[in-house]
Amino acid sequence: MNARNLFKVLAVVLTASVVASPIVFAKGKPPTPGGETGANNLSFPLILSDNASPAGLPLDGAWRFAAIDSTQCIDEEGVQPGTPVPSEYVCYYGRQVVVVSETGEIKFVGVPKVWWLQKRTENFWKTLSVGHDASTPLVVSAVDVGDLLESSPSIQARQIRVEFNLLQSVSEDDPELGDYVVTDWTNAIPTPCSVPEAAGESLGCFAALGMSGAVPGTEQSGTEIQGTDFGPGEEEAALITGMQSSVGQFGGGLGNNARGNSPSINISEESVPVPGTQTLLDPTTIRMTTPDVGGINALVYSHCARLVIQKIPDSESPVWDETTGLWSGPSVGDPLVNVATYTGAWTTEITSSGSIVYGYNWNAKTASTGTYRLTMVLDGNDAEGPVCSSTLATKFETPTQSTAGTQLVNMGEANTSTTIIYAGDSDLGDEGGLVYIDVPLTTKGGGGGPRR
């Protein structure tokens, strides 16, 4: 079998009958000419707590990867911060990319692999997304607010990235979701996990995929892109021969380069790049939290979430008004932002790493200096205040000595104003709870600042 045919074998698709999944446009706003698009594949498990899916969530189906030849993988020499991978490349061949957050420097670690890139409709993968029994509200384990907001005592930039993440720890004895928890990770694809072979099937477990890291950008880059090394399976791997550490030619040339003399593969009649690992990962070892809430098995999407941004006074504490679903009190401003997921005005995004995030780019260019309260609220279903179009089955619960409840995690040291008000509070009505952070805006400056 010649190299060209081997490349085709490497890209064998489990089925070709699945239509390309829709793309989620990222950064909390509609697409613009030349604008950035979100990723199209999910790499971390997701619980749909209100039994409603976010717009653009890829459907369950057979995983597929584009057919490739020796011109369609970009290598390490093509990985440049701030420079997007051209769309004709559907894969990256090289080592995992790590970003030094303090300097933006990129480093390469591990061994070279084929990584199938996000934002390519030819490539598709999706971990488990599972619904929830609405008769009992899901108690969210943790809320994580975006790093930029918590790491800044004040903000000068007037394009402000707002992010909220809902995280879930699931025990194996959970009566509803426990069957999806993997207790033994000895096997690459452990029970009850299974790789879909036909449309409509599910992965069947809380498992994550290994991702390449920022390719080619940094964590601060608008052109960041990631890929999974899962790839086609063992049948294709058995055909691999001729691994070398010599100079080769693959998508611009692999070989000993200025980034660390990485091993490469000599492309010949007997040699092709290593396909994916076919290994699922324990999600609790990937997403860590401080304080520890017991390991994060999945992300949570509530269809009833709403984002509110209001200016508040520094001298008096606002009060939540359940009739309007807003903060009220002397000198509390009208909402500058008031958008809900259930109306389609606030959309979640699939990030380049394959996670779901509630993200929004707040254009605060006309906002005066002062303190602004950024609030995520889980709207209820009664006629008093904003009404979610889905049945609210999600809530924040007060931790007790016997229950973990909902905790704030990964708190920044510079801004400690983040607060949860739990469901059941007398001021909330039937809301599922809310979380907010107060952000001081100082004299206007330039630049967008680092992004998560």
C-alpha positions in Angstrom: 0.0 0.0 0.0 1.5 3.3 -1.0 1.7 6.5 1.2 -1.2 8.2 -0.5 -3.6 5.2 0.2 -2.3 5.0 3.8 -3.2 8.6 4.3 -6.7 7.9 3.1 -6.9 4.9 5.5 -5.7 7.1 8.4 -8.7 9.3 7.9 -11.3 6.5 7.7 -14.5 7.9 9.0 -16.7 5.9 11.3 -19.6 7.0 9.1 -20.0 9.7 6.5 -23.7 10.1 6.8 -23.7 12.8 9.5 -24.3 16.3 8.3 -21.7 18.9 9.4 -22.7 20.3 12.8 -23.7 24.0 13.0 -21.1 26.5 14.1 -21.6 28.7 17.1 -20.5 32.3 16.5 -18.3 33.2 19.4 -17.7 36.3 21.7 -21.4 37.0 22.5 -22.3 38.8 19.3 -23.4 38.0 15.7 -20.8 37.2 13.1 -19.2 40.1 11.2 -17.3 40.1 8.0 -13.9 38.8 8.8 -15.0 38.1 12.4 -14.1 35.1 14.5 -16.2 32.0 14.6 -16.6 29.6 17.5 -15.5 26.0 17.6 -17.8 23.3 16.3 -16.9 20.3 18.5 -17.5 19.6 22.2 -14.6 18.1 24.1 -15.8 18.2 27.7 -19.1 16.6 29.0 -22.2 18.8 29.4 -25.3 18.5 31.5 -28.4 20.2 30.0 -30.0 21.0 33.4 -33.2 22.5 32.0 -33.4 19.9 29.2 -32.9 22.5 26.5 -29.8 22.8 24.3 -27.8 25.9 23.6 -28.0 27.2 20.0 -25.5 25.5 17.8 -24.7 22.6 20.1 -23.5 19.7 17.9 -25.8 16.8 17.8 -24.9 13.3 18.9 -23.5 11.4 16.0 -20.6 9.4 14.5 -17.3 11.0 14.9 -15.5 11.8 11.6 -12.2 13.4 10.6 -11.3 14.8 7.2 -9.3 12.8 4.7 -5.8 14.2 4.7 -2.7 14.0 2.6 0.8 15.3 3.2 -0.1 18.9 2.5 -3.0 19.2 4.9 -1.2 19.1 8.3 0.6 22.1 9.6 3.7 21.4 11.7 5.4 23.1 14.7 7.3 25.5 12.5 3.9 26.9 11.3 2.7 27.6 14.9 3.1 31.3 15.4 1.4 33.4 18.1 -1.3 35.6 16.7 -1.3 34.0 13.3 -4.3 31.8 12.4 -3.9 28.4 10.8 -5.1 28.7 7.2 -8.4 27.0 6.6 -6.9 24.5 4.2 -5.2 22.8 7.1 -7.4 20.3 8.8 -4.8 18.9 11.2 -1.7 19.8 13.1 1.2 17.4 13.5 3.5 18.1 16.4 3.7 18.2 20.2 1.2 19.6 22.6 1.3 23.4 22.9 1.6 25.1 26.3 1.4 28.9 26.8 3.3 30.7 29.5 0.6 33.1 30.6 3.0 35.7 32.0 4.9 36.2 28.8 2.7 34.7 26.0 5.6 32.4 25.1 4.6 29.0 23.6 6.3 25.8 24.4 6.0 22.3 23.0 5.8 19.2 25.3 5.3 15.5 24.9 5.6 13.6 21.6 4.4 14.6 18.1 0.9 13.5 17.2 -1.8 14.2 14.6 -4.3 16.7 16.2 -7.6 17.2 14.3 -8.4 20.9 14.4 -11.4 22.7 15.7 -13.3 25.2 13.4 -13.1 22.7 10.5 -16.5 21.4 9.4 -14.7 18.3 7.9 -13.7 17.3 11.5 -16.3 16.3 14.1 -16.3 15.0 17.6 -18.5 15.4 20.6 -18.4 14.2 24.2 -21.5 13.4 26.2 -24.3 15.8 26.6 -27.1 14.6 28.8 -30.5 16.0 30.1 -31.8 16.1 33.6 -35.0 15.1 35.4 -36.8 18.4 35.8 -38.9 17.2 38.8 -35.9 17.9 41.1 -33.7 20.9 40.4 -30.1 20.2 39.7 -27.9 21.8 42.4 -24.9 23.4 40.6 -21.7 22.4 42.3 -19.6 25.5 41.4 -19.6 28.8 39.7 -16.5 30.1 38.1 -16.3 33.8 37.0 -13.9 34.8 34.2 -10.3 35.4 35.2 -10.1 38.9 33.8 -12.9 40.2 36.0 -11.5 38.6 39.2 -7.8 39.4 38.5 -8.4 43.1 38.0 -9.0 45.5 41.0 -10.3 48.0 38.3 -10.6 48.0 34.5 -9.7 50.7 32.1 -10.5 48.8 28.8 -13.8 49.5 27.3 -14.2 46.2 25.5 -14.7 43.9 28.5 -14.9 40.2 28.3 -17.6 38.8 30.7 -17.6 35.0 31.4 -19.5 32.7 33.7 -19.0 28.9 34.0 -21.3 26.4 35.8 -19.5 23.3 36.9 -20.7 19.9 38.2 -19.3 17.2 40.4 -21.2 13.9 40.1 -20.8 11.0 42.5 -21.1 7.4 41.3 -24.1 6.9 43.7 -26.0 9.8 42.2 -29.5 8.3 41.5 -29.8 10.1 38.1 -26.4 10.8 36.7 -24.2 8.2 38.5 -24.4 5.7 35.7 -22.4 8.1 33.5 -19.5 8.2 36.0 -16.4 6.1 35.0 -14.8 4.5 38.1 -12.0 2.6 36.3 -9.8 4.4 33.8 -7.6 1.4 33.1 -8.9 1.0 29.5 -8.4 3.7 26.8 -12.2 3.6 26.2 -13.6 2.4 29.5 -17.1 1.2 30.4 -19.8 2.6 30.0 -18.1 4.8 27.3 -18.5 3.9 23.6 -17.4 5.7 20.5 -20.5 6.3 18.3 -20.7 4.3 15.1 -24.0 5.8 13.9 -25.9 9.0 14.0 -28.0 9.6 17.2 -25.7 7.5 19.5 -24.0 9.0 22.5 -20.6 8.5 24.1 -22.5 7.3 27.1 -20.1 8.5 29.9 -18.5 11.5 31.5 -15.2 11.5 29.6 -13.1 14.2 28.0 -10.8 14.4 25.0 -7.1 15.4 25.1 -6.6 18.7 23.3 -3.5 20.2 21.6 -3.4 23.5 23.4 -3.3 26.9 21.8 -2.6 26.4 18.1 -1.2 28.6 16.8 -2.0 31.5 19.2 -1.7 32.1 22.9 -4.4 32.3 25.5 -4.5 36.0 24.8 -4.9 35.6 21.1 -8.0 36.0 19.1 -6.8 33.4 16.6 -6.4 30.5 19.1 -7.3 27.1 17.8 -7.1 23.7 19.3 -7.6 20.1 18.2 -8.0 16.6 19.6 -5.5 13.8 19.2 -8.3 11.1 19.4 -8.5 10.6 15.7 -9.2 7.3 13.8 -8.8 4.1 15.7 -6.6 1.1 16.3 -7.1 -0.5 12.9 -5.4 2.4 11.3 -2.7 2.6 14.0 -1.7 -0.9 13.2 -0.6 0.2 9.8 1.9 2.7 11.1 5.6 1.9 10.4 8.9 3.7 10.1 8.8 6.2 13.1 12.0 8.2 12.9 13.7 11.3 14.3 15.0 12.4 11.0 14.1 15.4 8.9 10.9 14.8 7.0 8.4 16.7 4.8 4.8 17.2 6.0 2.8 20.3 5.5 5.7 22.7 5.3 8.4 20.5 6.7 8.8 18.7 10.0 12.2 18.2 11.4 14.8 19.6 13.7 13.8 23.2 14.2 14.5 26.2 16.3 11.7 25.2 18.7 13.4 22.3 20.3 14.6 19.7 17.7 11.4 17.8 17.8 11.3 14.3 16.3 9.5 14.0 13.0 8.4 11.3 10.6 10.0 10.7 7.2 7.1 10.5 4.7 7.7 7.5 2.5 5.9 4.5 1.0 6.2 2.8 4.4 5.7 5.7 6.8 2.7 7.9 7.8 2.0 10.1 10.8 0.7 8.6 14.0 -3.1 8.7 14.1 -5.2 9.6 17.2 -4.7 8.0 20.6 -8.3 6.6 20.8 -8.0 7.4 24.5 -10.8 9.0 26.6 -9.7 11.1 29.6 -11.0 11.4 33.1 -12.5 14.9 33.1 -11.9 15.3 36.9 -8.2 15.4 36.2 -8.5 18.0 33.5 -10.7 20.7 35.1 -9.5 21.5 38.6 -11.1 23.9 41.0 -10.0 25.9 44.1 -11.4 25.1 46.5 -11.8 21.5 45.5 -15.4 20.6 45.0 -14.8 16.9 44.5 -13.6 16.8 40.8 -15.6 18.3 37.9 -17.3 15.7 35.8 -19.2 18.0 33.5 -20.2 21.6 32.6 -23.8 22.8 33.1 -26.0 24.6 30.7 -29.2 26.3 32.1 -31.5 27.6 29.4 -32.9 30.1 32.0 -29.7 32.1 32.5 -29.8 35.9 32.1 -27.0 38.5 32.2 -27.6 41.9 33.8 -25.1 44.8 33.9 -26.1 47.9 36.0 -24.1 50.8 37.5 -24.4 50.8 41.3 -23.5 53.4 44.0 -20.4 53.0 46.1 -22.2 54.2 49.3 -25.4 52.1 49.4 -26.2 48.4 48.8 -28.6 47.7 46.0 -31.6 45.4 46.6 -32.8 42.7 44.2 -36.3 43.5 42.9 -38.1 40.3 42.1 -40.9 42.1 40.2 -38.4 43.5 37.6 -35.6 41.0 37.9 -33.1 43.9 38.4 -31.2 45.6 41.1 -32.9 48.6 42.6 -32.2 51.4 45.1 -31.1 55.0 45.2 -28.7 55.8 42.4 -28.9 52.3 40.9 -28.7 52.7 37.1 -30.9 51.3 34.4 -29.5 48.1 32.9 -26.8 48.6 30.2 -27.1 45.0 29.4 -30.1 42.7 30.0 -30.0 39.6 27.8 -31.3 36.1 28.3 -30.4 32.7 26.8 -34.0 31.7 26.4 -34.6 34.7 24.1 -31.5 34.0 22.1 -30.0 37.4 23.1 -27.3 35.7 25.3 -25.6 32.8 23.6 -23.2 30.3 25.1 -20.0 29.6 23.1 -18.1 26.5 22.4 -14.5 27.5 23.1 -11.5 26.4 21.1 -10.7 23.9 23.8 -14.2 22.4 23.3 -15.9 23.7 26.5 -19.2 25.6 26.9 -18.9 29.1 28.4 -21.5 31.8 29.0 -19.5 34.6 27.3 -20.3 38.2 26.4 -18.2 41.1 25.0 -19.4 44.2 26.8 -18.9 47.3 24.8 -18.5 49.9 27.6 -17.1 52.7 25.5 -20.0 55.0 26.6 -20.1 53.9 30.2 -19.0 56.5 32.8 -16.4 55.7 35.4 -17.8 54.0 38.6 -18.8 50.6 39.8 -20.8 48.2 37.7 -22.5 45.0 38.9 -22.4 42.1 36.5 -25.1 39.5 37.4 -25.9 36.1 36.1 -29.4 35.1 37.3 -31.3 31.8 36.8 -34.9 33.1 35.9 -38.0 31.3 37.2 -41.3 30.6 35.6 -43.9 32.6 37.5 -45.5 35.8 36.1 -43.6 38.1 38.5 -40.4 39.3 36.9 -38.8 37.9 33.7 -40.2 34.4 32.8 -38.0 31.7 31.4 -39.6 29.9 28.5 -38.3 26.5 29.7 -39.0 24.9 33.1 -36.3 26.1 35.5 -34.7 22.9 36.9 -31.4 24.5 38.0 -30.4 26.2 41.2 -27.7 27.5 43.4 -27.9 26.0 46.9 -26.4 27.2 50.2 -23.6 24.9 51.4 -24.2 23.2 54.8 -22.3 20.9 57.1 -24.0 17.9 55.3 -24.2 19.2 51.7 -21.6 20.8 49.5 -24.2 23.1 47.8 -22.9 25.6 45.3 -19.5 27.2 45.8 -17.5 29.9 44.1 -14.3 28.5 42.7 -11.0 29.8 41.3 -11.4 33.2 42.8 -9.0 36.0 41.8 -7.0 37.8 44.4 -7.5 41.3 43.1 -11.3 41.4 43.0 -13.0 39.6 45.8 -16.5 41.1 45.3 -18.0 37.9 43.7 -21.1 36.8 45.6 -23.8 34.1 45.2 -27.3 34.7 46.4 -28.9 31.2 46.7 -32.3 30.0 45.7 -34.8 30.3 48.5 -33.6 33.8 49.5 -36.7 35.9 50.4 -35.7 38.6 47.9 -35.5 36.2 44.9 -39.0 35.0 44.3 -38.8 31.8 42.3 -35.4 32.5 40.8 -32.9 29.7 40.9 -30.3 32.0 42.5 -27.8 34.5 41.1 -24.1 35.3 41.2 -22.6 38.7 40.7 -19.3 40.5 40.6 -18.7 44.3 41.1 -16.3 45.8 38.6 -14.9 49.3 39.0 -14.3 51.2 35.7 -11.6 53.8 35.9 -10.4 56.4 33.5 -10.7 55.2 30.0 -7.6 53.5 28.5 -6.8 51.6 25.4 -6.5 47.9 24.5 -8.6 45.0 25.3 -6.6 43.3 28.0 -6.0 39.6 28.4 -8.8 37.2 27.7 -9.5 33.9 29.2 
